[in-house]
Amino acid sequence: MVVVPRIPGGLQVPFVADGPNGSRALYTARAEHCGWPGMLHGGVTFALMDEALGCAVHFQGLHAVTARADTRFRQPVPTGAKLIIRAWTLAQRRRLVTARAEIRIDDQGQTLVAEIDATMYVLDAEKGK
C-alpha cells in the first residue's frame, strides 16, 4: 500500500537507499489519509515507518518482515506537513535485524513526530518463510 503505484488510493511513496544500511522517502500528509480532521491517521504514520524498515533491509539484499515494533507517536502530523521518513539497520544476528525508523517534519527544526525501534525477521528467500 505504501510504495506500490498500481494500488488506487495507496500512498505511492518511493523510497531510496540512504547510505549503506538505510532508506529514505519524502511524503506530504494528504487529507484523504487523515483520521481526525486535519491530522494524519496514526496507521498511515506507522505504515510509512514500517515500509521504511522493510526498504532499509531490502536495499541490503535481504527480504524481511517486521517481527516487533516499539512505536512512539510524539505529536500529531497536520495535513500538508512535508515529512522525511528514514530507517536504518543497527545490527544483524542470525535471522534477526535490529532497526530503527523515524518521521520528522521537514522544517527548520526537523521536528520528530514518530519513531520505531524494531526487530526484523529475515526470510529464507528459497522457502519464502
Disulfide bonds with the S-S distance in Angstrom:
none
